[in-house]
Amino acid sequence: MKIFAHRGYSGKYPENTMAAFQAAAKLPIFGVELDVHLTKDNQIVVIHDETINRTSNGSGFVKDLTLEELRRYDFGSWFGEEFSGEKIPTLSEVLELFCKTKIMVNIELKSDIFVYAGLEEKVLREVEAYGMEDQVIISSFDHEAVRRIAHIDPNVENAALFANMILNVVNYQKEIPAKALHVALPTAVRKSVLEAIQQNSIVRVYTVNEIEHAEILLNIGVDAIFTDEPEKMLNFMKQRNQRKEL
């Protein structure tokens, strides 16, 4: 079972910052996950929320602020004073870090509340600029955006995100079409998800921070998990593999 660092190493570093991504890049993980929004001046920035209120010392919607304005705020001290001065990163800065590694980058398009016109094309252009078409997964709760990715570049892996599960998810996956399903932890053992796994759908589960949950997901054949605690999950996988070898 593969491990993705959720919003970077967000268990020990402020989420979606270069500190969190640099820490994740040092680990033997399979992938890292991040979220993107568009600024007022059409720059792609990495942040989870539509506003900067929770993760900075500022306030306002990302879409109403320019990159220069966003860079004035501190995105680290909310997590710990030792991270004071962390700035909001651009997607380009994060891709530049990971293009030097073999770590997969899951880019979540946060277009499920505000529709950012042209976000899919802008993200793909930046991915192509770093030659990372085979090193990214582009996901979204906005399944129209997932479909647009499939149409714009069918070679790039896309994934449909689900907060709740639906019936006949495999048929729905084909209809989009999506190459993978990313499902919430509480829904991972639902019948439709288990059927998807049995039919060889790639299923990844978020957000998994407890060993007992990881054990269950490993046993049912989940392809990967997103976790805030990548080192903890790496140790779990290592210990489990050692037990199997005995």
N, C-alpha and C positions, 0 to 999 in steps of 0.2 A: 504494500500500500504506500502510495507516494505522499509526500508531505509538502504542503505549500505554507509559507509564512504569510499569515493574514495581515494585510496592511503593513507589510514588513514584519520585523520582530516586535510586534506591538505589545507583547506581554512585559517587555523590559525597556522599551523605548517609545517615545511619542509616535503614535500611528501615522503612517503615510508621510514620514519625514526622511530626509537623507540619512539621519542617524539610524533609524529603524531599517532602512534598506541596506546600508553599509554593514550593519550587524548581520542581517540575513545573508548577505553575499558571502560571508565568511563560513557559513555552515554548509554541510554536505546534504542540502535539501534538494528536492526536485524542482520546486517552483516558489514564486512569490506572487502575492496578489496585491492589487492597488485599485484605486477608484479615481476617475477623472471627470472634471467639469470644464466648461468653457468660461473664460473671463469676459468682461465687457469688451475687451479689445481682441477677442477671439484667440486667446492663448490657452493651451491645454495645461491645466494644473492638476496636481494630485492631491485630492482631499475627499473624504467620504461624504460629509454633509453638504447640503445646498447652501448653508450659511457657515460663516467662520466663527460663530459665537462659541461653540463648545470647545474647539481646539486651538483657539488663539486668544490674544488679549484685545481683539477687535470685535466688530459686529457687522452684520450685513450679509447680503446674498453674494455669492461668488460672481454670479452673472451681472451684478451691478457695479463691480469693482474691476479696475484694470490690473494687470500684472504688477505694474509699478506700485499701485496702491496696496495690493495684497502683500508685497514684499516689505512693507513698513511694519507689519505686525509680527509678533513673536508667536510661533507655533510649537514651542517646546516647553515653556515654563509651567503651563497648566499641568504637565505630567510630572515635572520635577525641576527644581531650580538649576540642576546641573545641565539641563537642556535649554536653558535660556538662550535666546538668539536664533533658534532654529527657524528657518524661513520655509514658506510653502514651496515645494519643488515643482518644476515643470515636468511633463512627461518626458521630454527630451533629456533632461538631466538624469532621470531614473534609467531610461533606456541606455544612455551612455555608460552608466555603471554596469548594467547587466549584460550588455553586448559583449563584454570581455569574459563572460562566464558561460557555463552550459545550463544555467538556471532558467527555467521557463518563466515567462512573465504573463500573468493573467491580468488583463486590463478590463476592469468593469466600467462600462459606459453608464454613468449616472444620469440617464435621460428618462427615467420613469416618472418624474414629477414635472420638471421643466424640459421641454423639447429644445435641444440645442441643434439648430439647423446645421447640417453638414458635419456633425461631430464624427460620424463613422469615417468619412473620407479624410478628415484631418488626422485622425488617429492612424489610419492605414498609411498615410503619406509619411508620418514620422517613423512608423515601424519600418517601412521600406527604405527610408533614408539611412537606417542603421543595419539594413540587411537582415532583419530579424523576423521575416515572415514565417519561418519554421520554428521560431522561439517564443511565439506569443499565442495566447488564447484570448479571444475577445468575448466577453460575456455581458449580459444585461438582464434586468427584470423586464425591460421593454423589449418584447419579442419581435416587434416590428424592426427595431434596431438590429437584433440578431439576424433577422431575415435579410436586411440590407447588407450586412457584412457578407452573407453567403452569396449575394448577387454581385457585389462589387469585386470581391476576391474569394472565390470558392476554395482556394488552396489554403487560406488562413483558417485555423481552427476557431470555430465559434461555439458558444455554449449558452443555453437558455437557463436563466436563474429562476428559482421558484421559492416563494416564502411558504406557500401551501401547495399540496399535491393535488393533481387532477387525475381523473380516470383515463385509461388508455393513453398514458403519457408517451409510449413508444410511437404510436400513430401520430400524435401531435408533434413529436420530435421530427419525424419524417416530413411532416407538412411544412414546418418552418422554412427550410430544413436546418437542424442544429446537429453538430457533431458530438456534443456532450450535454449532459444534464447536471446542473449544479443545484443541489437540494438542501433545505434546512435540516439540521440534525433531528428534530422531532419527527420529520416525515420519512426519514431514511429507511425505516423498517415497514413502511406501508406496502400493501400488496402490489400496487402499481409500480413502485420503485423496485421491489424485489423481482417482479416480472421483467422490468427493463434490464436489470443486471443479468438475468437468465437469458435474455435475448441479445446479450453482448453490447448493450449500450454502455458508454463510458459514463459512470456516475461518480461525481465528487460531492463531498458533504461539508457544509459549513455550520457553525464554527465549533470545532471539536477541541476542547481543552482538558478533558478528563480521560484518564487511561481506560476506565471501564467502558466508556463510549467508543473509544478507538478500537478496543478489543472486539466489540460487537460488530462494528463496521468492517473490520478486517475479516471477520469470520463469514460475513454475508457477501464478500466479494467486491466491496467498494474500491474504485480505482485510486482515489486520493482523498485527503482531508485538508481543509483549511484550518489553521490553528494559530492562536496568539502565542502559543508556547512551543515553538519548533524544536528547541533542544530537548524538552521533556518528551516529545513524541519521537524524536530520533532515538533517545535512550530506550524508550518502550520497544521500538521496532528492533533495536540491536539486541536487547535482552530476550525478546521473543524468538529471534532467529537463533540465538545461542542455545535456548532451551530445545528448539527443534533439532539441533545438531547433536544433542546428547543422546 
